[in-house]
Amino acid sequence: MDDGTATAPVLSGRRWWLPSALAHELDPDAGRGRRPRRTARDWVVDFACFFAAVVVGVAASDTLHGDARVPDGLVVADQVLGALACGAVWLRRRHPVAVAVALSVVGLVSETAGGAEMIALFTLAVHRPFRYVAWVGGAQLAVLPLYYWLRPDPELPFLVSVTFVAVLTVAVIGWGMFVRSKRQLLLSLRDRARRAETEARLRAEQAQRLAREDIAREMHDVLAHRLTLLSVHAGALEFRPDAPRDEIARAAGVIRESAHEALQDLREIIGVLRAGDRDDAGRPQPTLASLDALVAESGEAGTKVTLDRHVTDPDTVPASVGRTAYRIVQEALTNARKHAPGAPVTVSVTGAPGDGLSVTVRNPEPERPAPPVPGSGQGLIGLTERAGLAGGRLEHGPSGDGGFEVRAWLPWAPTP
């Protein structure tokens, strides 16, 4: 994914001093099918190259005029070809290969085209891969001895002339390749930055997705507990219409309070989902100390719960471990009310720093079979996953007396 947010602000005010080819690659809004337009820097560089080609051509023309061995007609033809070569400098950006090849041929018969020939070779090295430069530059180096043998320099020896132009040609090619490598490095850094932005965005989306899954687990645990209380008390009112007035009033109060709590929990969860992030600053999250309130709430719902807690230094229990232990007990009590109504439940919580926290919820065989409940087993799957995410483990299954038992262990690092 490439949205160009990192490069667009940079190019908005500095495009003028970048080469058009580089600015075209960096600009995410530039049409890939269009030719890049010259920037202000390109106009300055092109004019400077044209001026340098003209200066070299004039110097070569003066040398020709001073050489009595060269006929006047050849001097004129040489100057015409040199002028055309200087004009071709303005076309080298759009057609670097064609201009370089054409000026290499022209340079064989025209001394005044030498400056334009070198500029075209430099542009070819900047804008095209090395194989093009190797062919064109290699051909120029190969014909240098033949050129100076046919048209020797009147002031320099043959070997000096060939060596000087060969070194100059290699230097021009090397300079052009260096410029090309710098541009490619800049483009690779741009691509790397964009990939890093994309990966960061994907990691953020994944973290958000994991947070939403965590919220969904919280929704299941909380609402299942509240709705089970509603179901138990509503069922009691349905099957015992002749119950004493006090029991009916107490059951109705529990139903009203549970419905209110369920609506509040659902409203908070929906608010978090709409915001796209988890809001830990809302209602306080349950901890290990909240187990007393949970047991009392289950007792009010008609389930006899015995809490056996032996935790060394409970104030140092990590918040995530305490919250996970609370959710395990909450879901286990919910399952006990659904599948073993009326059976007493024993909750055992033991642990110490370095040994971990063990949670066991056990109920005996119910006196009467419970009606089937849709979706049975999903809560236990969620508990196993929750314990695994916390670095612990959870096991569940029938106990020896025909009841059911949930056993969990959660890591608790020693206090430093």
Helices and strands as residue ranges (DSSP letters): H 8-14, G 15-17, H 20-26, H 40-65, H 72-88, G 89-91, H 96-106, H 114-127, H 130-150, H 158-239, H 245-275, G 288-290, H 291-300, E 305-311, G 314-316, H 319-339, E 345-352, E 356-363, H 378-389, E 393-398, E 404-410
